[in-house]
Amino acid sequence: MTTTGAAGGRRSRGPGMTEVARAAGVSQKTVSRVVNGEPHVSPEVRDRVLKAVRDLDYRPNTAARALLLGRYRRIGVVSLGSSLYGPSTLLIALERAMQRAGYSVALASTLEGQRISVAVEALLEQGVDGIVLSEPIDDGPPLRLTADVPVVSLGEGVELEPGAGALVGADGVAAARLATEHLLSLGHRTVWHIPGPQDWWAARDRLRGWREALAAAGAPEPPLPSPGDWSPAAGYAAGRQLARLADVTAVFAANDDMAIGALRAFADVGRAVPGDVSVVGYDDIPAAAYLTPPLTTVRQNFAAVADRAVDVLIALIEGRPTPAGPAGRAVELTVRASTGPVREPDSARPRP
């Protein structure tokens, strides 16, 4: 039998279930039961069908591949289901890395308040060889995850079984230190922070890195505005608070969208960036380079993080030693025009 390709050529189509049934001397229904792992098939018949599948190079469905090879060639991803730049870009990078490795992707979202454990159970019911927890959030008591397959988490808050799980991801603590140290190196007495939502482990990492950099430099730790929700509106609200304080000369926002909101707030009250206030964001969204002024920000290498996570997970799936080393160059500071040297103290004036 043949099929016609998109370019008009003809290519061979592999044998179907009818040919397998004929070679094994059974009905198509029996072949279906075998390849789908259903009961009520004798061992002798099952062996005969599986031999026909191998002999004919039949390409069965996912369940049959799991039956024949012991694997589904499918990896589950627990995602927030968020359209925010970081989570959505990371999800795309994970899918591409899995496809390059020869695995398909099954997705379970926690966007509607579903707990991570419930999403993991849904993936296990579908049939997966391993699971990636992408951008986990704190949805209750620390989750002690027990699964029948290896698990890799891209954030903290999940207790994984030794030898069957791993924590892999960009070092948000080190990245936040890098951003804060950059501002301090420009002569700013201290750096103010606009934090993200504290049920996100990524936001907690950035808060911790900011604090560590200030402590290491002996700089005072200013009070925090209310945690934002990653949106420009949240950054604008925090920026309005900070713009009224004369001693605010440097701000590190936990993501670029909140930094953009802060830029607008400073502009609205006449505080120049970077003349009066230097601002650093996090993520390096595509718009960051085209703002006025262009935004200094921490760039995350999502592809490096995804590749590392998939490499580690597949090694766990296959029972091999996990590859050593960090996720490549996962974060770097991109310096643009939104940061500059601190002005003399009398140039920083409180605004109405």
N, C-alpha and C positions, 0 to 999 in steps of 0.2 A: 504494500500500500504506500501511497505517496501523498504529500501535501505540497501546496504551492507557497513559496516564501514571499515576503513583502516585495522583493525585487523581481518577482516573476519566475525565479528559478524553482526547480523541484528538488525536494530533499526527501530522504527516506524517513519514514516514521517507524519508531520501534514497535515491537510486538505488543499487542494489547492483551487484555484479560482473556479474550476468546482463545488466542493461541496458547496461552499458559494452561487454560483448562483442558484444551485438546491434548497437549503434550503430557499433562499429568493424569489424563483419563478421569477427570472430575468435572462437575458443573461449574459455571462461572460463579454461582453463589458460594460454592465451597472455596474457590480461589479468593473471593472477597472476604470470606470469614478468616482465612489464613492471613492475608496481607493486612487485615485490620486488627489482628490479634484477638479475634473473638473465640469464645469457648466452643465446646461441642464439635471438635474436630479431633479425630484419632491421631496419635503420634505418627503412625505410618502414613496417613494421608497428608498430614502437615509436612512431613519430610519430603514426600513426593512433589508437593506443590512448590516448596522452597527450592528443590533441585531444578524444577522447570523454570522458575524465576531466574535462577543463576545461569542456567544453560542458555536461555533465550535472551539474557541481558535485558530483562523486562525492567522498566523504570516505574516502580510502584509509587504509591503515595507516601506521605510522611510516616504514617504509622507502620507501613511495610518496611521502610528503610530502617526504622528503629528496631523492628523485629529481626531484620537480617543483619544489621551492622551493630546493634546494641546502642545506637544513637539516633537522635532525630535530626541532627545537623541544623538545629534551631536553638537560638539563644533568646531568653526572655529579658526584657528591659522594664524595670519599674520606673516610670517617669512621672513628673509632676503634671504633665499635660499642659504646661505653661507656654504662652507665646512670647515670654520674655526672651531677650536675645541670648543670654547665656545658656539656659536650659534647652532652648530649641536648637541652637547651634551645636551644642554637645550631643543632642539626640541624633542629629543628621550625621555628625562625625562618627558616632557609634555604629549607626546603620551601615555606613560605607566601609568601616573597618571590618565589620562582621561579614559583609558581602565579599570583600576581598579574601577573607579567610574561608569562604565557602559555606557560610552559615546564613540562614534566613533569620528574620527577627519577629518575635512576638512581643506585643506591647501591652502593658497594663498601666493605667493612669491612676494617680491618687488625687487628681484635681478636685474632685467633688467630696473631699473629706474622707475618702476611703483610706484605711490604715495600710501601712506597708505590708503587714503580715497577710492581709486579705488579698492584696494585689499579687503577692508571691504565690499564695495558694491557687489563685486563678491561673497563673502561668504554669504551675506544676500540673494542673488538671489538663491543660492544653497539650502538654508534653514538650519539655525543653531539656537541653543538655546542661545548661548553666544559666545563671541570672546575674544581670548587672543592676545595681541600685544606683540610679542616676540622680544626683542632687537631692539626697534624702533630707527630709525635714524632721523636726522633733514632734512626733504626733502622739506623745504620751510617755510612759515609763520607758527606759532603755529597752530596745527590742533585742531579745536573745533569739536569733534566727536559727531554726533547725530545718534544713531542707534536705531532700534526697539528692540534690545536685550541688556542684560548687557555686559559690556566690562571691562576686566582687562588688564592693561598695565604693562609690566615688565621694563619700563623705562619712562623717562619724555618726555616732548615735546608734550604731547597730553592733551587737556582739556576735562575731562570726566564729564558727568552730575552727580550731587550729587544723591546718592541712586541708580544709574544705572551703576556706574563705580567705579573702584578702582585702585590704584597704588600699585603694589606688586613686590618685588624683593630683591635681595641681596643688601646690602648697600655698593656700590662701594666707596663712600667717606670714610666711616669708614675703609674699607679694605685698601685703599691707605694710610690712616693715620697710620695704623698698620705697613705696610711695611716700611714707612719712619721713624717712631719712632724706629723700630728695628735697622735700620742703625745708627740713631743718638745715640742710647743707646750704640753702640759699640765705641763711641768716635769720630765719623766723624764730622767735623766742619759743613758740610752741605751735602745735597744729591742732585744729579743731576737727572733729569727725562727725559726719552725718551717717549714722548706722542704718543698716538694713533690718528687716524683720528678724527678731531674735529667735524665732522657731526654725530659721534656716541655719544649718551648720556653716554654710559659706559666709553668712553675715557675721556669725560668731567668730570665725577664723579671722576675718578682716578687722573686727573690733580688737581681738587679742593681739594681732600683729601691730596695730596702731599703738596700743598700750605698751607693748614690749619696746618699740622703737623710742617712745618718749622716755620710758624708764631708763633705757640704756644711755640716752643722751643727757639724763638729768633734767629733762624739760618738764614743766608742770603739766598735769593732765587736766584739761578744761572739762567742765560739765558737758554732758551730752544732751542734744535736743532729743525729742521723742523719736524712737525708731521709725523709719519710713517704711513704705511698702514697695520700694524699688521704682516708684513712678516719678516723673518730672514734678507732678503736683506736690508730692511729699518733699522733694528736694527744694522746691520753691518755698514751702512753708517753713522748713528749717532755715533756709537762706535768709528769709525775712527776719527771723529771730537773730541770726548771727550778724546780719548787716547793721543792726543797731548797736553793736558792741564795738567800741573803738579799738580794742586790743586784738580783734580778730583780723589777722593778716594772712592766714594760710588755712585751707580747708581740704580735707581728704574725704570724698564721698564714696560710699560703699559700692556704687555702680555709676555708670555714665549717665543714665537717665536722671538720677537724683542730682548729679553734678550739673546737668543742663538746667534743671529747675533752679538750682542755686545761682548759676550764672545770670539767669533772668532776674532773680530777686536782687542781686547786687546791682545790676544795671538799673532797675527801677528806682533805687534810692541813690543813684549817682556814685556808687563805689566802683572804681575802675578795676578791671581784671586784665593784666596782673599788677597794675600800678598800686592799687590799694589792697587787693586780696588776691592771692594765688590759689588756684583750684586744681585738684587732681581727681580724676574719676577712676573707674575700674571696668574693664571689659574690652575697651577699644571698639565700640560699635562703629559701623560704617560711617555714620554721620559725624563722628568725633573730630575727624580731620578737617571738616568743612564748617565748623562753627566759627563764631566771631567772639573771642579769638579761638583758634584751634585748641582742642582740649588735650592737655597732658593726661595720660591714663596708663593703667596697667593692662597690657595685652595678654590674653590667655591663648595658649596654643591648644585649641580644643582637639585638633587632629592628633597631636602627640599624646594627650591624655587618653583619647579613645583607643588609639593603637596600643598603648601600654595596657589598658584595661582588658582589651580583647586578647592580647598575647598572654597575659597572666591567667585569664579565665580558661582559655583553650588548653594551656599547660596543665591546669588543675583537672580539666575534663579528661585529658588524655593520660593523666597520671605521671606527667613529667615534672622535673624541677621547674619552679617558676623562674622566669628570666630576672636577672638582677638589675638593679639600677632604677633611677627615677624616670618620670615620664618625659624624657628628652628635655628640651628647654621649654618648660610648660608655661612660664610667665616671664615677662620682661617689661620694663618701664619704657614707654614711648613719650619722649619729652617734646612738647609743643609750646605754643605761645601763651598758654594760660597760667604759666608759672614763671616767676622772676624773683630777683633779689628783693629783700625787704626794704621798704623805704625808711627814712628817719621816723622816729616815733611821732613827731608832731604832724606827720602827713596822714596819719590814720585817725580820722575824726568820726565821732558818732553821728549817725544820720537819723533824720526823723522817721 
